[in-house]
């Protein structure tokens, strides 16, 4: 009897659950889109423009189907959100090409842009983030987090889709990078593995406030650095050394590092 009651409880939970898109369907759509956007990722060479266009239109239909699954939770109709996302796609593609160029320029080990796009986890994480960010901006539920958590599991890089990241962003190596929801990152920023841009301990009531730091233009953050807090601003053209822990702002052109294991020094 106890087992039957438990099964009944599970059945009612499944019956009453809101419709959501399958994570595998979302990730398959993502994989197809990335292969269309970047021939370096494709495992198929299109024989004609018409063939590519047909594949692109299928991806559009698949996106509409995913959105339609959650129609009652969407801020607009599935068709309107599909159109809005696709209108932004050329801009996102252009941003990602700039990101690939920044990674190539910033990593002496990178041979060419094809290698960066095809093999670098930092580029893959940034690509998925930028696509997820567009859905986040449009108010689409679930899909942004499904996308970023998928690439998180593949790359070890955790970027919240709500973060605001500027042009020519470079993640080198990348394992263990965490970028929170209200992080603001400027242009030409480079970060290494193990960097955390996070929040100080906050209550749930602060969910709609800025809880994560701002990183201005042309900042380099080395491995293991932790920068916390919504009021923390790293001034432009600064360098943050490895394993630094920061909960306060530093001015532009700063050099922040630890001397030995005790004293923190900030040079402006």
matplotlib code that plots the C-alpha trace (Angstrom):
import matplotlib.pyplot as plt

x = [0.0, 2.8, 4.4, 1.1, 0.6, 4.1, 3.5, 0.2, 2.0, 4.6, 1.9, 0.0, 3.2, 3.9, 0.3, 0.1, 3.6, 3.9, 5.0, 8.7, 11.0, 13.2, 16.8, 18.1, 15.9, 17.3, 20.9, 20.4, 19.0, 22.0, 24.4, 22.7, 22.8, 26.4, 27.3, 25.4, 27.0, 30.6, 31.7, 34.6, 32.2, 30.2, 30.4, 28.7, 29.6, 26.6, 26.4, 24.4, 23.0, 19.6, 20.6, 22.0, 18.9, 16.7, 18.7, 18.5, 14.7, 14.4, 16.3, 13.8, 11.0, 12.6, 13.1, 9.4, 8.5, 10.7, 9.2, 5.6, 6.1, 6.1, 3.5, 1.7, 4.9, 6.2, 6.1, 5.2, 4.0, 6.4, 6.5, 7.3, 10.2, 11.5, 11.6, 13.2, 16.0, 16.7, 16.9, 19.7, 21.6, 23.8, 25.0, 25.7, 27.6, 29.7, 30.5, 31.6, 34.0, 35.5, 35.8, 37.6, 40.0, 40.7, 41.4, 43.7, 45.6, 45.7, 47.0, 50.5, 49.6, 46.7, 47.6, 44.6, 41.0, 39.8, 41.6, 40.1, 36.5, 36.8, 38.7, 38.8, 36.4, 36.6, 35.2, 32.5, 31.4, 31.3, 29.4, 26.7, 26.5, 25.9, 23.1, 21.6, 21.9, 19.6, 16.9, 17.4, 17.0, 13.8, 12.4, 12.4, 12.3, 14.4, 16.1, 18.9, 19.9, 19.5, 22.0, 24.6, 24.4, 24.9, 28.1, 29.1, 29.0, 31.2, 33.7, 33.8, 33.0, 29.9, 28.5, 25.1, 23.0, 22.1, 25.7, 26.5, 29.8, 31.3, 33.3, 36.4, 36.1, 38.8, 38.8, 42.1, 42.0, 38.8, 38.2, 36.5, 35.5, 32.4, 30.6, 27.5, 24.1, 24.7, 28.4, 29.2, 32.3, 33.6, 35.5, 38.8, 38.8, 40.8, 40.4, 42.2, 41.1, 39.6, 38.4, 35.2, 33.2, 30.6, 28.4, 29.0, 26.6, 23.1, 19.5, 16.9, 15.3, 18.3, 17.7, 16.8, 19.7, 23.3, 25.2, 28.2, 31.2, 31.9, 35.0, 35.9, 37.7, 41.0, 41.3, 43.3, 42.4, 44.8, 44.0, 42.4, 41.4, 38.1, 36.2, 33.0, 30.2, 27.9, 29.6, 33.1, 34.5, 37.8, 39.0, 39.9, 43.4, 44.0, 45.8, 44.5, 47.1, 46.6, 44.8, 43.8, 40.7, 38.9, 35.7, 36.5, 37.0, 40.3, 41.0, 42.0, 45.5, 45.9, 48.2, 46.8, 48.8, 49.8, 53.3, 54.2, 51.1, 50.2, 50.1, 48.0, 49.3, 47.5, 49.6, 47.9]
y = [0.0, 2.4, 1.8, 2.3, 5.6, 6.7, 5.8, 7.7, 10.7, 10.6, 10.2, 13.2, 15.3, 14.3, 14.9, 18.3, 19.5, 22.4, 21.6, 22.3, 21.6, 18.6, 19.5, 17.1, 18.7, 22.2, 20.9, 19.2, 22.5, 24.3, 21.9, 22.3, 26.1, 26.2, 24.0, 26.3, 29.4, 28.0, 25.7, 24.9, 23.0, 21.3, 17.7, 18.2, 20.3, 21.9, 21.1, 24.3, 27.4, 25.9, 23.0, 25.3, 27.5, 24.4, 23.4, 26.9, 27.0, 23.7, 25.2, 28.0, 25.6, 23.6, 26.8, 27.7, 24.2, 24.6, 27.9, 26.8, 24.0, 26.8, 29.1, 29.9, 31.1, 33.3, 37.1, 37.1, 34.6, 31.9, 33.3, 36.8, 35.5, 33.3, 36.3, 38.6, 36.0, 35.4, 39.1, 39.3, 36.3, 38.2, 40.6, 37.7, 35.9, 39.0, 39.3, 35.7, 36.1, 39.0, 36.8, 34.1, 36.7, 37.9, 34.4, 33.8, 37.1, 36.4, 32.8, 32.2, 28.5, 29.1, 28.3, 29.9, 30.8, 27.4, 25.8, 28.3, 27.7, 24.0, 23.1, 25.8, 25.4, 29.1, 29.9, 27.3, 28.6, 32.2, 31.2, 29.4, 32.2, 34.9, 32.8, 32.1, 35.8, 36.8, 34.4, 35.8, 39.4, 38.3, 36.9, 33.3, 30.9, 27.8, 27.7, 30.1, 28.1, 24.8, 26.1, 27.5, 24.5, 22.2, 24.0, 24.2, 20.4, 20.2, 22.9, 23.5, 27.2, 28.5, 31.8, 32.9, 33.9, 37.2, 38.5, 41.4, 40.9, 43.3, 42.7, 40.7, 38.6, 36.0, 33.0, 31.2, 27.5, 28.3, 25.3, 26.5, 30.0, 31.3, 34.5, 35.5, 36.8, 40.6, 40.7, 43.5, 43.0, 45.6, 45.2, 43.4, 41.6, 38.4, 35.9, 32.7, 29.4, 29.3, 33.0, 33.7, 36.8, 36.2, 37.6, 38.2, 36.2, 37.8, 37.0, 35.9, 39.3, 40.8, 38.6, 41.6, 43.8, 43.9, 41.3, 40.7, 42.9, 45.2, 44.6, 47.6, 47.6, 45.9, 44.1, 40.9, 38.6, 35.7, 32.2, 31.6, 35.2, 35.8, 39.1, 39.5, 42.0, 44.2, 47.4, 46.1, 47.8, 46.8, 49.9, 49.8, 48.6, 46.9, 43.5, 41.3, 38.7, 35.0, 33.9, 37.5, 37.9, 41.2, 42.6, 46.3, 48.4, 49.3, 52.3, 52.2, 51.0, 49.1, 46.1, 43.9, 41.0, 39.1, 39.5, 36.2, 34.8, 37.8, 41.3, 42.4, 45.3, 47.6, 49.8, 52.4]
z = [0.0, 0.8, -2.6, -4.4, -2.6, -3.6, -7.2, -7.1, -5.8, -8.5, -11.2, -10.0, -9.9, -13.5, -14.6, -13.0, -14.1, -16.4, -19.9, -20.5, -23.4, -23.2, -22.2, -24.8, -27.5, -26.5, -26.6, -30.0, -31.4, -30.0, -31.5, -34.9, -34.7, -33.8, -36.7, -39.1, -37.6, -37.7, -40.5, -38.2, -36.0, -38.8, -39.7, -43.0, -46.0, -47.8, -51.5, -52.2, -50.7, -50.9, -48.7, -46.1, -46.2, -45.7, -42.7, -41.3, -41.8, -40.0, -37.0, -37.0, -36.9, -34.1, -32.1, -32.5, -31.3, -28.2, -27.4, -28.1, -25.5, -22.8, -24.5, -21.3, -19.6, -22.4, -22.2, -26.0, -28.5, -29.6, -33.1, -31.8, -29.7, -32.5, -34.8, -32.1, -31.4, -35.1, -35.7, -33.1, -34.5, -37.0, -34.3, -31.9, -34.7, -35.3, -31.6, -31.5, -34.4, -32.4, -29.4, -31.4, -32.7, -29.1, -27.9, -30.9, -30.2, -26.5, -26.5, -28.0, -28.2, -30.6, -34.2, -36.0, -35.6, -36.8, -33.9, -31.4, -32.7, -33.0, -29.8, -27.2, -24.3, -23.6, -27.0, -26.8, -23.4, -24.6, -27.7, -25.8, -23.2, -25.9, -27.4, -24.0, -23.1, -26.0, -24.7, -21.2, -22.4, -24.2, -20.9, -22.2, -19.1, -18.7, -22.1, -21.1, -18.1, -19.9, -22.5, -20.1, -17.7, -20.7, -21.7, -18.0, -17.8, -21.0, -20.2, -16.5, -17.2, -15.5, -17.0, -15.9, -19.0, -17.3, -17.1, -19.4, -21.3, -23.8, -27.0, -27.6, -24.4, -23.8, -21.5, -21.4, -20.3, -18.4, -16.1, -12.9, -14.1, -12.5, -13.7, -11.8, -13.0, -12.4, -13.5, -15.9, -18.0, -20.4, -23.7, -24.2, -20.9, -20.4, -17.6, -16.7, -15.2, -11.7, -11.6, -9.7, -10.2, -7.6, -4.8, -1.2, 1.0, 0.4, 1.1, -1.3, -1.1, -2.9, -6.0, -8.1, -7.1, -8.4, -6.4, -8.6, -9.6, -12.5, -14.6, -16.8, -20.2, -20.8, -17.4, -17.1, -14.2, -13.5, -12.3, -9.0, -8.4, -6.6, -6.9, -5.0, -4.4, -6.4, -5.4, -6.4, -9.5, -11.1, -12.9, -16.6, -17.7, -14.4, -13.7, -11.0, -10.0, -9.3, -6.1, -5.1, -3.0, -3.6, -2.0, -2.7, -5.8, -7.3, -9.5, -13.2, -14.0, -10.8, -10.2, -7.5, -6.2, -3.0, -1.8, -0.1, 1.7, 3.9, 2.5, -0.4, -2.4, -4.8, -7.1, -9.2]

ax = plt.figure().add_subplot(projection="3d")
ax.plot(x, y, z, "-o")
ax.set_aspect("equal")
plt.show()
